[in-house]
Amino acid sequence: MSLGMFLTFEGIDGSGKSTQARVLADHLRGLGHDVVLTREPGGSPGAEEIRKLVLEGDPDRWSAETEILLFTAARRDHLERTIQPALDAGKIVICDRFADSTRMYQGLSRGDLRDTVDKLHALMIGKEPDLTILIDMDPATGLTRAKSRQTAEERFEDFGEALQVRMRNGFLALAAEFPDRFRVIDGNRDIDSVTRDVIATVEAARA
């Protein structure tokens, strides 16, 4: 794998992407790579504070427009303080969610705001992953998994299955829009089978 590679995982809630991101990080470290495993929203002290604002509380706490601004602010701090310094140091960065989640959750699922998301991303972030792994999951199964975690961060899950259906369709459309960097993996299987496909996908990207 080339130095300074930026990998992201995307998918609906409960798709297993966080688990796969962690397993991949461990695998790459075992091969001797210097890996930074991070997440969004969050990944830096300031961004983690914003995470609590957007993931906890009533589903209608924020409008989609306000969320776009909050997520972009968190992403900018994350990029400045965590992602870019690691890439500049030649490390592999694996991020659980990035701008594609904002394109879906705020840009598509709760209004026709994709253009707003993209313009703000170009202005304030200006960076895309080298490789994005989309863990595709049945919406009902994913929502059941997500709700079973019983954490305080369930604001988006509380929108219900209809949102998850729109999200899944939107992510698949996004993968078709950016085929050069997206790879879709079937998450409706046991963890080990998904992991094998994830590792094979990343190894292919190294070649």
C-alpha positions in Angstrom: 0.0 0.0 0.0 1.2 3.4 -0.9 2.0 5.7 2.0 -0.5 8.3 3.1 -3.6 6.4 1.9 -7.0 7.7 3.0 -9.7 4.9 3.4 -13.3 5.5 4.4 -16.1 3.2 5.4 -19.7 4.1 4.6 -23.1 2.5 5.1 -26.4 2.8 6.9 -26.7 2.5 10.6 -26.0 -1.0 11.9 -24.2 -2.1 8.7 -21.1 -3.2 10.6 -18.8 -0.7 9.0 -17.3 0.4 12.4 -16.4 -3.2 13.2 -14.9 -3.7 9.7 -12.9 -0.5 10.0 -11.4 -1.7 13.3 -10.6 -5.1 12.0 -8.9 -3.7 8.9 -6.8 -1.3 11.0 -5.6 -4.3 13.1 -4.8 -6.3 9.9 -2.8 -3.5 8.4 -0.9 -2.8 11.6 -0.1 -6.5 11.7 1.5 -6.0 8.3 3.7 -3.3 9.7 1.8 -0.2 8.5 1.3 2.9 10.6 -2.5 3.3 10.8 -4.7 5.9 12.2 -8.3 4.7 12.9 -10.7 7.6 13.3 -14.4 8.4 12.9 -16.9 11.1 12.0 -18.4 13.0 13.4 -15.5 13.3 15.8 -11.8 12.3 15.5 -10.5 15.4 17.1 -11.3 17.1 20.4 -13.4 19.9 18.9 -15.1 17.5 16.5 -16.0 15.1 19.3 -17.8 18.0 21.1 -19.8 18.7 18.0 -20.6 14.9 17.8 -22.6 15.1 21.0 -24.7 18.0 19.6 -25.7 16.2 16.4 -26.1 12.5 17.5 -27.9 13.0 20.8 -31.3 14.3 21.6 -34.7 14.6 19.8 -34.7 13.8 16.1 -36.0 17.2 15.2 -33.4 19.0 17.3 -31.7 20.5 14.2 -32.8 21.2 10.7 -30.9 19.5 7.9 -29.3 22.9 7.0 -28.0 23.4 10.5 -26.7 19.9 10.5 -24.7 20.5 7.3 -23.0 23.4 9.0 -22.3 21.4 12.2 -20.9 18.4 10.4 -18.8 20.5 8.1 -17.3 22.4 11.1 -16.5 19.1 12.8 -15.0 17.7 9.5 -12.8 20.8 9.1 -11.4 20.4 12.6 -10.9 16.7 12.1 -9.1 17.2 8.8 -6.8 19.9 10.2 -5.9 18.2 13.4 -6.0 14.4 12.6 -6.4 13.4 9.0 -4.1 15.6 7.1 -1.2 15.5 9.6 -1.4 11.7 9.5 -1.4 11.6 5.7 1.5 14.1 5.6 3.4 11.7 7.9 2.8 8.9 5.4 0.3 7.0 7.6 -2.8 5.1 6.5 -6.0 6.8 7.7 -9.1 4.7 8.1 -12.2 6.8 8.8 -15.6 5.5 9.9 -17.8 7.9 7.8 -16.7 11.0 6.0 -18.3 13.5 3.6 -20.4 10.8 1.8 -22.5 10.4 4.9 -23.3 14.1 4.9 -24.2 13.9 1.3 -26.7 11.2 2.2 -28.0 12.1 5.7 -28.4 15.8 5.2 -28.1 16.2 1.4 -30.5 13.6 0.3 -32.6 11.9 3.0 -34.1 15.0 4.7 -34.4 17.3 1.7 -32.9 18.2 -1.6 -29.7 19.7 -0.2 -27.0 17.7 -2.0 -25.8 20.7 -4.0 -25.4 22.7 -0.8 -23.4 19.9 0.8 -21.1 19.6 -2.2 -20.5 23.4 -2.5 -19.7 23.7 1.2 -17.4 20.6 1.0 -15.5 22.1 -1.9 -15.1 25.4 -0.1 -14.1 24.1 3.4 -12.8 20.5 3.0 -11.7 19.9 -0.6 -10.6 16.3 0.0 -12.0 12.9 -1.0 -10.9 9.5 0.1 -8.6 7.4 -2.0 -10.9 4.4 -1.4 -14.4 4.2 0.0 -15.8 0.8 1.1 -19.6 0.7 1.3 -21.0 -2.0 3.5 -24.4 -2.7 2.0 -27.0 -3.9 4.4 -30.7 -4.6 4.5 -32.3 -1.5 6.1 -34.5 -3.5 8.6 -31.7 -5.6 9.7 -29.4 -2.7 10.1 -31.9 -0.7 12.1 -32.5 -3.6 14.4 -28.7 -4.0 15.0 -28.3 -0.2 15.6 -31.1 0.0 18.1 -29.9 -3.0 20.0 -26.8 -1.0 20.9 -28.9 1.1 23.3 -26.6 4.1 23.3 -27.4 7.8 23.7 -26.3 8.3 20.0 -29.6 7.2 18.4 -31.0 10.4 17.0 -30.8 9.3 13.4 -32.0 5.8 14.1 -35.0 7.3 15.7 -36.1 8.6 12.3 -37.1 5.0 11.6 -36.8 2.4 8.8 -38.0 4.7 6.0 -34.9 6.9 6.4 -32.7 3.8 6.4 -34.3 2.6 3.1 -33.6 6.0 1.5 -30.1 6.0 2.9 -29.3 2.6 1.4 -30.6 3.5 -2.0 -28.7 6.8 -1.8 -25.4 5.2 -0.9 -25.7 2.7 -3.8 -26.4 5.6 -6.1 -23.4 7.4 -4.8 -21.3 4.3 -5.4 -22.4 4.3 -9.0 -21.7 8.1 -9.2 -18.1 7.6 -8.0 -17.1 4.2 -9.2 -13.3 4.9 -9.2 -13.2 5.1 -5.4 -16.2 3.2 -4.2 -16.3 -0.6 -3.6 -19.6 -2.2 -2.5 -19.4 -5.2 -0.2 -22.4 -7.3 0.9 -22.8 -6.8 4.7 -25.7 -9.3 5.0 -23.3 -12.1 6.0 -21.3 -13.2 8.9 -18.5 -10.9 10.1 -15.6 -13.1 8.9 -17.0 -13.3 5.3 -17.3 -9.6 5.1 -13.9 -9.1 6.6 -12.3 -11.4 3.9 -13.9 -9.3 1.2 -12.8 -6.0 2.8 -9.2 -7.2 3.1 -9.2 -8.5 -0.5 -10.6 -5.2 -1.7 -7.9 -3.1 0.1 -5.2 -5.5 -1.2 -6.5 -5.0 -4.7 -6.3 -1.3 -4.3 -2.6 -1.6 -3.2 -1.7 -3.4 -6.4 
